[in-house]
Amino acid sequence: MLRRTLIIATCLLLVALIGWLDYVSGFENSLLIFYLAPIALGTWFLGLWFGIAIAIFCVTATVLSDLAAGLPRIAIWNCASAFVAYLIFIFLLRRWHSLLSEMHLRVKERTADLQRELARRQQLEKEIAVVAEEERNRVGRELHDSLGQHLTGTGLLAETVAKQLEKENNNIQPTARKVVRLIDQGIELTREIARGLYSSELDGDGLFSALESLSRSVVDNRTKCEFEHSGNPPRSKELATQVYWVAREAVTNALKHGQPTHIQIQLQTTDDYLRLKVEDDGGGLSQSTIKDGIGLKVMAQRAELAGGTLRVERVAHGTVVRCEIPLSES
């Protein structure tokens, strides 16, 4: 209501001001074109009928100013022509306003449709990620519980056979020992693959325990991996899973590309956000790896699915991976 009153007052003041200028300049000089300003303002913001009313005021103002300036008589034809010109201007301006409003409405509708489609797509991506994670865990458990146990039993049986052959001083005993070593290697390889597919700690004590286990799993004579944390672990299993795999991929990239001597995993959580930082002192990732690396793209997608962002930086002493997730939005 205040806005409407202000516009009406502005239009009337403009008409009065232009009418006074028309009087001051004399009836020889016409200021009809300047009356388009209040007409346009009223028509655009208050509608067609208000624009027509302002046009009537403008014609009246120019007639009165000319009479006051000494015009002997008023030409009705000139007044009618000015009023018709104002009407044409009003109708064209109102039509333009209607077209812009319609276009704006369509843009809003298309934007809303696009936002809904993006929301559905994000939800679908999250559901796919959950299904993929469940399948990954299932395969990891199958490898660990089924194939791993089978190979362990086979290894024990082969060890028994090797000992029996050793007692008999059989020539096949070295071959049997070799079979035992191969089976042991197969068991270790199966455990590594299962560990890469499934982290049982996420089902137990949560993200902190899983990241601590990840740091201990870095078995390298040259590399030391440490984990520090503050705050409380996130309650969401899906969020913890995404953060864990981001950290794991960052550690794997550091070992594979940087050859570091030290890797630091830091996790900080508050009521509002979660921040993960994985820093190493290796040679760093190349620009091509940062730009086109599949592992980094997967990390970025996991961060996005969790509602956060991922940033990878090359620093003087290695590489820093930062992942920040607003918990309130998650």
Secondary structure, DSSP 8 states (H G I E B T S, - for coil): -HHHHHHHHHHHHHHHHHHHHHHHH-TTS--GGGGHHHHHHHHHHH-HHHHHHHHHHHHHHHHHHHHHTT-SS--HHHHHHHHHHHHHHHHHHHHHHHHHHHHHHHHHHHHHHHHHHHHHHHHHHHHHHHHHHHHHHHHHHIIIIIIHHHHHHHHHHHHHHHHHHHHTT-TTHHHHHHHHHHHHHHHHHHHHHHHHH--GGGGTT-HHHHHHHHHHT---SS-EEEEEEES---S-HHHHHHHHHHHHHHHHHIIIII--SEEEEEEEE-SSEEEEEEEE-SS---HHHHHH-HHHHHHHHHHHHTT-EEEEEEETTEEEEEEEEETTT-
